[in-house]
Amino acid sequence: MKLFSRAGQLILLLSITEEVLRKFCSRVGIPYEDSMVNWRPIPEDQLSEFPPPGDSLGDSFRAALESSRFLPSSSGPARLKRKDLAGSAKVSIDVARPIYQRLKKLCI
């Protein structure tokens, strides 16, 4: 099954997260557990260690910890243009691209 086409890849992955994780676990030889896709939210009183609401990083952590499963982003996936990236990021992408192309052949 090919999961990652450009359009709708996040929604597709979120809709079949359990299936993908089961296959991944099988391939790497670890037991699948339901807690990998469903968990109890962290109680509010334990969230005080994180940055307050309004801080983008804090908001991301809070959203993840207050959830009980994987959820799509309300803003959708980030779309970065190569021209807007720092030089070091471009170099990293160029170095990693051939590795990802080889890995893509093994995708679940």
Secondary structure, 3 states (H helix, E strand, C coil): CCCCCCCCHHHHHHHCHHHHHHHHHHHHCCCCCHHHCECCCCCHHHHHHCCCCCCHHHHHHHHHHHCCECCCCCCCCCCCCHHHCCHHHHHHHHHHHHHHHHHHCCCC
